[in-house]
Amino acid sequence: MLQYNFNRVFKARGIEKPYRFLHHAGISSNLASKISKNEVHRLDLNIMERLCIILNCTSNDLLEWIPEENTNIPADHALRLLEKPEKEIDFTRKLNAIPLGKMTDISNLIDEYLKRTGQ
């Protein structure tokens, strides 16, 4: 079953108060509340695009696929890319655990990555 998983992106982006973030970005109160509680079942494409812009992600980042028990598709099927990851990424927590003296090294690694990938 395909479903939305906004919390994964919020956590990866270090957004601790999703409702406030979304509402401040111009998302209506009602929709911001539903998104922050992960209670959305449908989104218009224009809203999906807006979320992708403000969260700097793709629509695939907002979706996850949980195969039902009787689902039988090959391991290399494209839909498997959307399977729920075993571990969610929490960069904020990881960065907060790094001693300040090592932050320059981390910043340099990120800069090097961005330069290498053209971002």
Secondary structure, DSSP 8 states (H G I E B T S, - for coil): -EEE-HHHHHHHHT-S-HHHHHHHTT--HHHHHHHHTT------HHHHHHHHHHHT--HHHHEEE---TT----TT-GGGGGB--SS---HHHHHHTS-GGGHHHHHHHHHHHHHHHT-
